Amino acid sequence: MSNWIMAPILIPALAAMMLLLEVRERHWLRRVTGLAATLALVPVSILLFRQAATGDIQVYSLGDWPAPFGIVLVLDQLSALMVLLTSVLAVPALLYASHGDDRLGPNFHSLFQMQLMGINGAFLTGDLFNLFVFFEVLLIASYGLALHGRGPARVRAGLHYVVLNLIGSAVFLLALSLIYGATGTLNMADFAARAAELEGPALTLVKVAGLLLCVVFGLKAALFPLYFWLPATYASATAGVAALFAVMTKVGIYALLRVHGLAFSDGALAGLGDMALWVVSLLTLGLAMVGVFGARRLGELVAYLVVMSVGTLVAALAWGTEEAISGALFYLLHSTLICAGLFLLADLVSRGRGEVGDALMAGPRPPAAGLLGALFFIGAVAVAGLPPLSGFLGKVMLLQAVPAPLYWLLLLAGGLLAVVGLSRAGSTLFWRAGEPTANVVLNKGRLAAVIVLLAMAPAMVLLGGPLSAVTESVAAQWAQPDLYIHAVLGYPGGAQ
């Protein structure tokens, strides 16, 4: 058992409290506190990932109450990978925001840390009710971050986001009530063990609850028909917030992956919701392609690329093989980092085009248009899945693992339409642009954050062998739910 499992939750929680107590006029102190806490998460996440990479599943029992009676945090390879991804993403996102956007509201840095606490807690918890609690923490913080900076577009998009997620929270509570009523537990491992033996009315109740969970997690992941809130919300948010939000949909995908891997992989609930997820994910992928092609702003286009990645990933999850999960995890890392970088780049371009902003129409040329154009080209090639960058590797892994003609057709057509949409955007913003706006200087701190994220595309190619080995190992452990159950409940062979 390692006390370090608590660190990804405690560090941002303590930082958020300190930030609320600090004097608001001392912006430099709030920035230093926020950046220090976010940077501290990176070595902690690397340490936890190295511990998980040994194959041992570590369990931390809060208050020393054993599962299933107490609350537990569980560190396996999947949760460690997601915490590491969040930490790596959060640093450039906050660095970008700390060059001016953080001053648009008084509590930005505390909300940012609360968001990190909620995301990391959702990845590490071993209890369904605490998953709900961490969902609420990250959602409350995201409400404030989505509205950060004010403006009618932000308020309108944020209102839709709040209302839909409040409905989702109510449905989540209903599902948990049904599960607890039928099984007497909300511990994930204990629920999986008991669900395999259910029959009669109790089994029916749990099946209904399982389908409700799929709806809730589908809302968090932005699956059809529940994704319409995402493009407006992400495109209207400030750039640093949008970049961090790139991992938000992955929280919903993680929850689907975790619950399906434990409870819906064997026994009476085996395959529950798989066909529905397959159909919905393909619809999400198809409709997102249309959104990419018809986007009128660069930020909106990137938001639809996020939705496209969700459809791609959930289809692989519904396919359910170890190889499909491995390919999906590689693609998840790629799509999260590259889409976050494109959100930041879209804001850089917007700042240099005056009132036109990131609208895909003729306007002034942004400062350092050659450099920004080169970065856009790298991001476009990567996110469209063209060789030789990381998106191509991810799509090849998925095509090999999911031999379904319709999936192949949509994945390849999605790449083609992404190329068309991004080419149109690039030519409008950089080639057909007019004279640059006077007195606009490119901020080097913001530029550094963009470069860090988009550099992940070639870096993932150079490290393709080790990274694919990591995702294969994570998928192999995920495909053996007994290891997780034994570790949490302390059965023979477990490691509590």
N, C-alpha and C positions, 0 to 999 in steps of 0.2 A: 504494500500500500504506500502511495506517495502523496505527501501533503502538497506537492507542487501542482497536483490536479486543480487545486483551488485557485492557483495564482491567476489564470486567465480571466477569472470572474472577480477576484478580490482587487487586482490592480486597477482596472477601470472603475470599480465601485468606489474604492477609496479616493481615486483621482476625481471622480464626479463630486464627491462630498467636499473635497478640498476646494474645488473650483467654485462651488456654490458659496463657500465661506470667504473666498478671496475678494478683495476690493475690485469692483467692476471697472473702475477707471484705469487700473493697472493692466492694460491689455497685454503688455509684454510678459507679465508674470503668468497670466492665464495661458498664453501660448506656450511658454516654457513648460508649465505643468502638464498641459495636454500632450505636447510632443514627447516629453520625457516618459510619461506613462505609456504612450503608444509605442515608442521605441523599446521600452522595457518588455513589452509583450513578445517581441521577435525572438530574443534569446530564450525566453521561457518556453515559447512554442516549439523552438528547435529542440530544446532539452526534452520536452514531452514527446515530440515525434520520435526522437532517437530511442526513448524508453519504449514506446509502443512498437517500434520497428523490430524489437526482439521477438515479437509474437505474443508476449505476455499481456493479458488484459488486466489492468489495474483498477481497483475499486476503492473509492473513498467513502466511508460511511459517516455522514454528518452526525455529530453527537455520539458517535460510537454505537448507534443503533443499527443492528444488522438488517439487511434486506430480508423479506419485503416490508418489514415494519417501519424502517427508517428511510430517510432520503439518501440516495447514493448518487455519486458522480462516477462515471465510467470512462476510462481512457482505453480505447482500442485504436487500431490503425486508422479507421475511418474518421473517428472524432478528432484524433490528433492531426490528421491531414487537413480537415476543415478549419480547425483552430489556427494552424499554421498559415493557411491561405488567407484567412481573415486578417491576421497580424501583418502579413506582407502587404496586403492591399491597403490597410488602414494608414500606414506611414505616408506614402505619397499622396493619398487622399487628404490627409490632415495637413501635410506640408503645403499643398496647393491652396487649401482653404485659409491657411494662416498668412497668406499674402493679401489680405484685405477682406475676403468674404466673411471671415469670422466676426468682423466688426459690424455686420448688418443686423445683429441681434445680440442681446445681453448674455444669453446662456448657451451659446453655440458649443463651447468646449465641454461643458458638463453634459449636454445632451449627446454629444458625440461619444463620450465615455460610457454613458448609460446604454447607448446603442451597442457598443462593443461588449459590454457586460451581458446584455440580453442575447446577443448572437452566440458568444462563447458558451454561455450557460445552456442554450438550446442544444448545442453540439455535444456537451459533456454530460447532461443529465441522464439518469437511468430511470426516470419516473415520468409517467405521462402527465400527471397533474403539474409537476414542476416544469415540464415542457410547456404547458399552458402558461404558467407564471412567467417564464422567460420570454415566451412569445409576447406577453402583455408588456413586459419591460421594454423589449426592443421596439414594439409597436408604439408605445407612448412616446418614447424618444424619437422615433421616426416621424410621428405626427408633428412634433416641434421642428425637426430638421426640414421636413417637407415644406413647412410654412416659413422657414427662416429666410429673411430678406423681404418678406411681404410682397405685395403686388397682386392684382386681381386674378391673373392666370394661376399663380401659385395657390391662392386661397381656393379658387374653384376646383382645381385638380386635387388639392389637399382634402377638401370636403368630401369628394367622392371616395378618396382613399380611406378616410376615417370611417365613413358610414359602412362601406363594404367590409372593412376589417372588424368593426363592432359586431356586425351580423355574423361574421366568421367566428368570432370569439364565443358568441352565444351558442352556435352550433357545436363548437368544440366542447363546451361545458356539457351540452346534452349528450354528446358521444361518450364523454368520460363518465357521466352518471349511469348510462346504460352498461358500460363495461364494468364499473364497480358493482352495480346491482347484480350482474350476472356472474362475475368471477370473484368479487370480494377483494380485488387488488387493483392498483394502478401502477405498480412496479412493472417495467417493460419485460424484464426477464420472467417474472412470476406470471404475468399475463400470458406470455407466449407458452409457458409450461402448462398452465391451466386450460388455455383455449384449445390445445390439442386434444383434450379429453372431454370437451363439452358435447352435449347432445340435447335434443328436444328444444323446448322454448328458450332455454339459456343460450343455446347455439344460435337461434334465430336473432335474439337480442344482440349478441355480439357481432353477428354478420351485419346487422343494421348499423351498429356503432362503427364497425370497420369501414363501411361505405361512407358514413358521415365524416370519419377521419380523412378519407380520401378527398372528400369535397373541401374540407378545411385546408388540408395541405395543398390541394390544387389551387385554392384561392391565394395562399401564401406564395406558391410557385408561379402564379399567373398563367394558369392553363385555361384554354377555351372552356366555357364561355365567360370565365372570370378574370380575363386578362385586360379588359378594356380600361381599367384604371391606370395601368402601368405606363403606357407611352406618355400620357399627359403629365402624370406625377413626376416621372423621371426627367422628362424634357424641361419641366418648369422649375425643378429644384436647382439650387446652386451647384456648381460643378463638383466640388469636393463631396457634397452630399450624394449626388447622383453616382459618383464613383464608388462610394461605400455601399450604396443601394444595389450595386451590381451583384453583391454577394447575398442580398436579402432573398431573392428568389431561390437561391441555392439552399437556404434554410428550409424552405418548404420541400425541395427535392430531397434533402437529407432526411427529413422526417418521414417522407414516403419510403425512402430506401431503408431506413432503420426499422420501421414498423413492418414493412413487407418482408425484410430479411429475417426478422424474429418470429412474427406471429402468422404471417400469410404464406410461408414457404413450405409448411408441412402440416399434417394433421387435418382436422375438420375445416380449417380456414384456408387451406392451400389454394393459391391462385385467386383469392378473393379480389375482385376489382381489376384484375390484370387486363381483361379484354376492354373494359371501359377506359382504362388508362391508355391503352394502345390506340383506340379510336380517337380519344380526345387529344392525345399528344400529336397525332398526325394532323388533326384539324388545326391545332395551334400552330404547327409548323407551316401548314399551307396558308393560313390567314396572315401569319406574320410576314410571309413572303410578299403578299399583296401590300402590307403596310410599309415594308421597306421600299418597295417600288414606288409607292404613292406618297411618301413622306415629303413634307414641304419645308422642314427645318432639319439641320444636321443632327441636333439633339434628339429629335423625334425619330430620325432614321436609326440612330444608335439604340434607342429604346426598343424599337421593333427588332433589332438584331438580338437584343437580350431575350425577347419573347421567342424568337426563332431558336435560340439556344435551349430554352426551356423545353420546347417541343421535341427537339433532337434528343435531349437527355432523358426525358421521361419515357419516350418510346423505347430507348435502350433499357431503362429500368423495367418497363412492362415486359420486354422480351425475357429478361430475368436470368440469362446465363452468366456464368462467371466472366466469360470473355467480353460480353456486352457491358457489364458493370465496369470492367477494367478500362475499356475504351471510353465509356461515359465519364469516368473520373478524370482521365487525361483531358478530354474535351472540356470538362467542367473547369479545370484549372486554367486552360487556355482562354475560354470564352469570358470568364470572370475578369481576368487581368486585362485582356485586350479591350473589352467593351468599356471597362473603367478608364483605361487610357484614352479611348476615343471620346468619352464624355468630357474629360479634361481638355483634350485637343479642340473639341467643338467650342468650348468656352473661350479658349485662347483665340481662335479664329473670330468668334463673335465680338470680342473686345476690340479687335482691330478693324471692324467693318462699320463702326458707328451705329446709326439707327437701324441699319439693315440687319445687324446681328448675324445669327446663323441661318437666316432664311435662305433657301436655295434659289436665289435670284441675283441678277447682276448687281454689283455693288463695289465699294472700294476694295483694293487689294490689302490683305492683312500685312502687318509688318513682318519682315523676315519670311516672306511668302515662299521662298525656295526651301528653307529649312522646314517650315510647317507643312509644305506640300510633300516633302520627302517623308516626314513622319506620318502624314495621312496615307501616303502610298503604302508604307510598311503596315500600318494598322488595317488598311483595306484588304491587302493581300492576305494577311493573317486571318481576319475575321471571315473572309469569303471562302477560306479553305483552299487557297491556291498554293502550289509549291513555290518556294521550298520552306515555308514557315510553318509554325506549330499547328495552325488550323488544318493544314493538309494532312499532317500525321494523325491528328485526332479523327478526322473524317475517314481516313483509310482504316484505322482501327475499328471504327464503328461499322463501316461497310463490310469488313471481314467478319465481324462478330454477329451482325444482324442480317442474314441473307433473305430479306423480305423485299420483293420487287417494288412494292408501293413505297416503302421506306427509302430504298435506293433512289427512286424517282423523285421523291420530295426533297431528299437531302441534296441531290445533285442539282435539281431545279432551283432550290433555295440558294445554293452557291452561285448559280448563274444569275439569278435576279439580284442577289447582293452585289455581284460585280457590276451589273448594269446600273443599279441605284447609286453605288459608291462612285462609279465613273462619272455619272451625271453630276453628282455633288462635287467631286473634285474638279471637274472642268469648269463648273460654275464659280466655285470659290477661288480657284487659283489661276486658271487659264484665261477665262473671259472677264476677269476682274478689271476694274478701272484703276485710277490713280490711288495710291495709299492715303489713308486719312492722316491729316497733319497732326504732329505732336503726340503720336501714339507710339509708345516704346514697349517692346516685348519684355515682360517680367522674367528674369532668369530663374527665379525660384519656382515659379509656375512651370516654366519650360522644363526644368530639371525633373519635376514630378511626372510630367508627360513622358519624358524620355525613359525614366525608370520603368514605367509600366509597359510601354510599347517595346522596350528592349527585351521583355520577357518572351516575345515571339521568336526571335532567333536563339535566345538562350535555351528555350525549351527544345529546340531542334538539336542544338549542340549537346544537350543533356538528355536527348530522347531515349537512349538505352536505359540509363539509370532511372529516369522518370517512369518509363513504361514498366520497369521491374517493380517500382514502388506501387503503381496502380494495380498490377497483377497480384502483388502480395496483399494489398488492402482488399481486393475483390475476393481473393481466396479465403481470407479470414471472415469476410462478410458472409460467404457461402456456407459457413459452418456455425450456425446459430447456437449449437450446443456449447461451443466454447464460451460465448457471451453469457449464456444462461448459467453454466456451471461456475463461472468466475463470480457472478453477482450473488447467486444463491448459496455458494459454498459447497456444491455437490462434489463428490470425489472427482479429482482431476481439475477442480477449480482452483483459483488463486486469490482468495479474499484476504 
